[in-house]
Amino acid sequence: MVEEKISKFRMYLPQILATSAKNLLMIHVGLSATFPTIAIPPLLGTVESKEEEIFHFTPEEASWFGSLAFICTPIGSILSGWVTEPIGRKNAMILVNLPHIVAWLILHFATSVHHMYLASILLGLGTGFMDAPVVTYVGEICQPAIRGILTSSAGVAATLGFFIGYLLGTLVTWREAALVCLTIPIFTVVAICFIPETPLWLISRGREKQAMKSLQWLRGWVDAETVEKEFLELQRYSINSSRCNPCQKADQTCIHPPPTLIDKLKELTRKRTLKPVFVVTMFFLFCQFSGMSGMRPYLVQIFQAYGVPVNPNWAAVVTALLKFLANIVCTIGVKMLGKRPTALVSIAGTAACSIALGFYANMILPRGWSSFEKHDEVPGNGIFPMIMFFSLSFITSIGMTPVPWMLLSEVFPFKARATSAGLVAALYYVMIFISTKTYLDLERGLGLDGIIWFYGSVAVLAFVFFYFFLPETENCSLEDIEIHFSTQKLTNINIRRKSCDHVSEKIETIAENGSCRYDNKGFNKD
C-alpha cells in the first residue's frame, strides 16, 4: 500500500501512462481484425472499388483471407507465453511489432492473392505474440482498486482500432489504409521504451533493485520507503508462487531459479490453473459463436444483404464507434457493478438482438438470400436490422467481449500466468478461425435467418453457464484470486470482498509462520 500523503492522482497516473503505452498494441489488434472487412468487398466485387484492382478474390479465397490470420495467431499465442518469461513483458511487447511492420508493407505492395495470404499470416502471428506480454503486464503493474478499469481499457483501445480501420475503409483505398496502419507499430515501439518492466517479473529474476525502481515509478515516482511494504508483499508472493523452501532468517532473500519446462507443464495441470483456464476458455468459446464475431470480416456485405438504408461502409464505421463507446461504458460498469453483472447483462442483450434479427431475416428476406452476392434491390426498408445490428454491436461490447480479456489478466497463478494466458489466447484464436471460416458454409446451409438464430441460441446457453460458474474478481488482489481458485469450488461465485478479506487473513497467517504458501497443506493439495 502507498502512504496517504501520496495523492491518488499521482499514484494512479504512471499506471495509466504505462497501460496507455501498452494499449497502442491493442489499437493495432483492432486494425488487423478490421482489415479483411476493408479489403474483401472491393476484391470480391460486392462493392465498387476506389481504384482498379490487379487481382480479385473468389468467395472461397475471401473466406480464407478473412480467417487465415486467426489460425496462425494461436502459434504466436503459445510461443508468446514461453518467450515472455525469459525476456520479460516489456521486451516482448517491443518485439511483437516486427511481424506487423512487415505485414503492412506486404499488403501495401501486394500483387496477388498469395501476397494477401502471407501478410495475413504475419498479422496473425504478430497478434498472437502480443497476448501473453500484454495481459500479464497490465495485471502485474496495477493496484486492485484500478486494475478492473485499466484492464478494460484494452477493449477500449481495440475498439478504437476497429473504428479507425473502418473509417479508413470509407476514406482511402485498402492499400493506402495499410500504409497508414504501418505507422502504429513504429510509434508503439517508441512509447513502450519509456515504461518500466513489471516489478514481479524483475523480482522473480532476482533483480530486486530494478524491481524497487520500477515500483517507485509505477506508484507515483516516489521514494523507496513509500512502497517498502508493497515491495515486501510482492517479494513474498513471488517466493510463494515459486514453491521455494522456507527461508531460514526473516531478512533473508529467498533466491529461486526460473521455472523449467517441466515446472510449467506441471503447473498447467494444477487445480488453481485448470479452473480459471476452463472458465475463461468457455467465455471465449461462447463469445465467438454468438454476437458479431463470426460475421466481422463480411460485415459490409452483410449490411448490403440486409438492405440497411445507409452506405454499408459507413454502417460498419457506426458499429465500430458503438463498440468504442460500449467499452467505455464497460469500464464504468465494471467499477460500479463488477465484472459478473456487467457480463450477464451483455450476454442477455446479445441473445435478444440476435434472435430478433433472425426473425426479421426469416420473415422479410427471400429463401437462399446470400451476403456473398451483390444485390441491387433488397426487400424491406432495412431500418429494423440496422438498429438491431447497431444494438448488437453495442451490447456485446459492454461486457461479453471485454470481460474475458480482463479475466485473462488476473485469474491465473503467477508461476503459470504467461504460459496460461498464451495457451488460452491460442484457443481463442482457433475459435475465431472456426467461426469466421465456417460463416460462409453456415450461411449457405442455414440461411441468413438460421445462422443468426444459431448465434442467439449460443448466447442463451452462455447466460445460463456464466450465471452459475462466473466468479466476481473485482477489487481482489492477484493473490486472493489465485487462492480462491486453489481452495474454492468452481460453482462458488462469492469471491468478492468478504472472500478476499478471509483469504488475506490466511495469507498473513502463513507469512507470519515464515513458510511458503505452496508448501502449506491447506493450500497446495490440488
N, C-alpha and C positions, 0 to 999 in steps of 0.2 A: 504494500500500500504506500502511496505517496503522501507526504505530510500535508496537513491542511493549509499551510502557508502558500503552497503552490496552487494557483487558480486552476479551475477546470479547463478554461480556455487554453492556458499554457500547457497543461498536462495532456490534453487531447490533440492539440494542433499537430505535433510531429507525427502522431499515429495516423492522423488524417492525411498528412502530406505523403507519408510512406505508402499508405493504401492507395492514394491517388496515382502515384507513380506506377504502382503495380497494376492499377486499373486501365492504364494505357494498353496493356496486353489484352484486356477484356474487350476494349473497343475494337481491337484487331480481330478478335474472335467473331464479333458481330459482323465486321466487314467480310470476313472469309465466308461466313454462313450465308450472307445475302448475295454474294457474287453470282452464284448459279441463277438466282432469280433475275438478275440483271442480264446475264449473257444468254440464257436459254431461249427466251421468246424471240429475239431477232435472229438467232442462229437456227431456230426451229421453223421460223416463218409464221408464227402465230400472231406476231405484230410486225409492223413495218420497221425496218432498221434505219437508223440515222445515217448510215453510210453503207456503201456496197460491200457485202461480205465476200471473202475469198473462199470460204468453206461453210458448210451447213451441217446441222445435226439431223439425224433421223430420230423418231420418238425413243427408240431404244438407246441410242447414243446420248440423248438428252437425259434419260433416266440414270445412265451410268455417270455422266458428268455431275448430276445433281446429288449423287450418293457416294461416289468413289472416295471423296475425302474422308468420309466417316468410317469407312472400313480400314483406312490407313491410320486414322487417328489413334485407335487402340494400341497400335505398335508403339507410337510415341508416348502414349499414356503409361504403358507398362515400363518402358525404358526410363521415363522421367522419374519414376519412383526410385530406381536404382542409381540414377545419375545425381539426383538431388541430394542424397545422403552424403556422398563423399565430397562434393564440390560446394555444397551449401545452397540455400534457397536463392540468394541474391545472384550469384554467378550463373545459376541455372536459368534465372529469368532473363539474363542478358543473352545467353547462348541461344535460347529458343527463337530469337528474332531472325537468325541467319536463314533458315529454310523459307521463311516468309518473304524475305527480301528477294531471294532467287525466284520464288514462285510468281511474285508480282511482275518481275521483269519478263519472265517467260510468257505470262498472259498478255502483256502489252505487245509483245512481238510475235505472238502465236500465228502460225500459218496453216495449221492442220488440227484435226480433232485430237491427234496423239499429243500434240503440244498442250492442249487443254487438259488432257488426262494427266500428263506429267505434273503440270502446275497444281492440279487438284490434289494429287498425291502429296506433294510438298506442303501444301497448305494443311492437309490433314495431319501429316507428321508433326509439323510445327505447332499446330493447335494442341495435339496430344502431349508434346513435350512441356507445354505450359502448365498442365493440370496439377501435378504434384507440387512444384515450387510455388505456384500461385495460392493454392488452397492452404498449404502448410504455412506459408509466410504470414498471411493475414491472421490466421488463428493463433500464431505464436507471438505476435507483436502487440496484440490488442488486449486491453483490460476487459474483464467480463461486462462492465457497465455499458461499453460501447461496441463490443465485439459483434453483436447482432446487427447493428446499424452498418458497421464498416464491412462486414461480410456481405450484407445485402447490397452494398454499393457496387459490388462486382456485377450484379444483374443490371443495375442502372447503366453502368459503363457498357456492358454488352449490348443492351438495347439502344444505347446512343450510337453504337456501331451499326446496328440494324438501320436506324433512322438515316445515318449518313450514307450508308450503302444504297438504300432505296432512293434517297434523294439524288445521289449521283446518277442513278439509272434514269431519272427523268431529265437531267440537265446535260449529260455528256454521253458519249458512246461508251461501251463496255471496256474498250481498250484504254480510253482516257481515264476511266474510273480506276483501272488497275494501276495507272501511273500515279494517281492521287493517293491510292492506298499504300503505295510504296513509301510514302513519307512517314507513315505512322510507326513502323518498327524502327526506323532510324532515330526518330525522336524519342522513342521508348528507351532505347539503349542509353542515350544521354541522361534521361531522367533517372533511371534506376541506379546509375553510377553514384548518385548523390544520397542514396538512402542506405541505412546500415543493414548488416546481416542480423538474423534473429538471435537474441541472447541465448535461447535454449539450444540452438544448434552449436553456437560457439562454446557453451558450457560443456556440451556433450563431446567436444573435441579437446577439452582441457584448456581452452583459451579464455580463462576467467577475466583477465584484464580487458581484452577486447569485448567480452560479453558485458562487463560492467559499463564500459564506454557506450556500447550500443543501448543498454537500458537507460543510461543517463540521457541519451539523445531522445529516445522514444518517450520518456516521461516528462519532457519539457525542458531539455538542456539543463539539467540540474546537477548538483554535486553528488558525490558517491554516498554520503551519509543519508541523503534523502531517500535513496532507493535501496539502501542496505538490506532492509527487512525483506522486500520483494526479491532481491537478488538471492538471499539465502533460501527462500522458498523455492525459487527456480532451481537452485543447486540440488536441494533435497528431492524435488520432483524428477530431475534428470537422473539422479542416482537411483531412486526407487524404480524408475522406468527401465533402468538397465540391469536390474536384478543383481546389484553388486552385493558383496558381503558387508556386514556391519562394520563401520569404521571404529577403530579402537579408541580414538580420542574425539572429544566434541569438536575441537577446532581442526581436525584432520580432514584434508580434502580427499575424497574417495575417487581415485582415478580408475577409469574403466575403458577398455578398448572399444572401438566401433563395432557394432553388431556384425557378425559374419552372415553369409548367405544362409547357413543352416539356422542361425538365430532368427533371421527374418521369416524364413518359411515356418518355423515353429510358432512364431508369434501370430502368424496368419491363421493358425488353427485354434487359437485360444478363444474362449467364450467372449472375453472383453473386446476381441476383434471381430469375431464372426457375427455377433448380434448387430452391431452397427453396420457392418457390411451388408447384411441381409436387409435391414430397414432402408438404407439409402439406395441399394440396388433396386428394390421393389418400387421405391419412389421414382427413380429414373425410368423404370420399365413402364409404369402407368403413365408417366408424363409423355413418353414418346408415342404411345398408342392411344392418346386422346388429345383433344385440342387441335392445334395447327402445326405441330412439329413435322409430321409426315408430309404435309402439304406445302411446306415453306418453299422449296425450290421451284414449285409450279404455281405459286400464288397469283402471279399476274394473269396467267391463262385461266386459272380457276375463277378469278373475278370476271374475266371475259365470258366464261361459260355460264355463270350465274346472271350475267347481264347487269352488273352494277351500273348505276347511272352516272358514273364519273370515269375518267381515264383510269384504266386498271393500274398503271404505274403509280399514279397519284394515290389511288386507293391503298396500294402497298405502303406508300410513304405514311399514310394516316395510321395504318396498323402499327408501323414501327414507332410512330410518335406516341400512340396509345400505350404500347409496351413500355416505352421510356417513362411515361407518366405513372403507369401502374407500378413500376419498380420503385419509384419514389414513394408512392403510397405504401408499398410493401415495407420500406424502411421504417415508416411511421407506425404501420400496423404491427410489425414485429416488436417494436419498442413498447407500444402501449398494450397490446393484447398477447404477444408471444408468437412463436412460430407455429405452434399447433393450431390455434383458432384461425390464424391467417390462412394456413394451408387448407383447412377443411372448407372454409368459405369459398376459396378459389376453386377447389375441386368440384364443389356442388354447382357453382356457376358455370364451370366448363361443361358439365354434363347437361345442364339445362339448355345452353346455347347450341350445343351440338345436336341434341335431339330436335330442337326447333328447326334448325337448318335442314335436317333430314326430312322432316315433314314437308317443308317448302319444296325441296327438290322432288319429292315423291308426287306432290300434287300439281306442280306447275311445269316442271321440265319434262320433255318427252323421254320415252324409254331409249336407252342407248346414247343419251347425250354425253359427249366427251369433252373434257377440258383440253385434250391434246389435238383438237381440231379447231380450225378457225370458223367462227360463227358471225354472219353478218346481222342476223336478227335473232333475238332471244325472247322467249315467252315471258310475260310479266314485266313489271316496271323495275325490278331489281332492288327496290328500296329496302324491303324487309331483309333479304340476305345480306345486303351491305351493312345494315345495322347489327345483324347477328354476328357477322364476321368481325366488325369493329368491337362489339361487346366481348366476343370470344377472345380476341387478342388482348383486351384489357384485363378481363377477369382471370385468364390463365396466368398472366404475368404478375398478378398481385401476390400469388403465393405458390402456385403449383410448379412454376418454372424456377424461381429463385431459391425457394426454401431448401431443396435437396443440396444445392451448392453451399448454402450456409452450413448445413449439417456436415458436409464433406470436410469443412474446415475445422471442426471441433469434436466430432464424436469418436475418432479413432485414437487409440493409445499412442503415446509419444514414440515408443520404440518402433511401431509399425505405421506411423502416420503417413509418411511419404509413400511407402510401398502400398498401403491400403488405398490411399487416395488415388494413386496411379492405376491400381487394379480396377477399382470401381469406376473411375473415369473411362477406362478402356471398355468396360462392359457397357457403359452409357453410349459410347460412340458406335459400338456394334449394334446397339438397339436403334440408334439414329439411322445407320446404314440400312438396316432391315426395314424400318418404317418408310424411309424415302425411296428405297429401291423397289419395294413392293407396292408403292402407291399406284403406279400405272396398272399393274395386274389386278389389284384390288378394285380400282375404279372400273376396269373392264368387266370384272366378274360380278361386282355388287352394284355398280352404278353410282352416280353421284349421291343419291339418297342413301344407299346401303352403306357406303364407306363412312359417311358422316354419322350414321346411326351406330356403326361399329365403334367409332371413336367415343361417342356418347356413352355407350354401354360400358366401355372400359373405365370411363370416368366414374360411373356409378359404383363399379367394383372397387375403384381406388378409394372412394369416400368410405365405404364400409371397412376396408382393410385398415386405413390410417386412423379411423375412429378408435379402433382397438389397439393398434400397435405403434402409433407415433408418440414418442415422449416429448415433453417440453424441456428444452435445454437453455432457454433464455435466462440470462443473469446467473448462470452456473459457471464455475471455473472449469478449465480443461480437466483438472484432476478430479473434480466432483463428477463430471460426466463419465470419465473413464471408470471410476469405481462403481458408478451406478450400473454400467453395463457388465461389470465384473460380478456384481452381487445380486442384482435385482432380476425378477422375472421379466421376460420380454413384454408381457401384457401389462406391466405396471407403468402407467403413464404419468405418475405423480413424481417426476424427478425435480419438480420446481423448488422454490426457495427452501421449504421446510426440509425436503430431502437433501438438498445441498448442505444445509446447516448441519444436519445429522451426520452426513458423510464427512464434513470438515472436522467435526469433533473426533471421529475415528482417526482421521489423518493426524491430528495434533497429538493424540494419544500414542500413536505409533512412532511419531517423530520424537516424542519425549523418551521413548524406550530405546532410541538410538539404533533401531534395526530397519532394514529396507522393507518397504511395503510388500513387494512380491515374494519375500521370504516368510511373510506372516501367514499363518494358517488360515485366517479368516478371509484373506483376500486373493489368494493365488491358487486355490484348488479348483481350477477350471479346465 
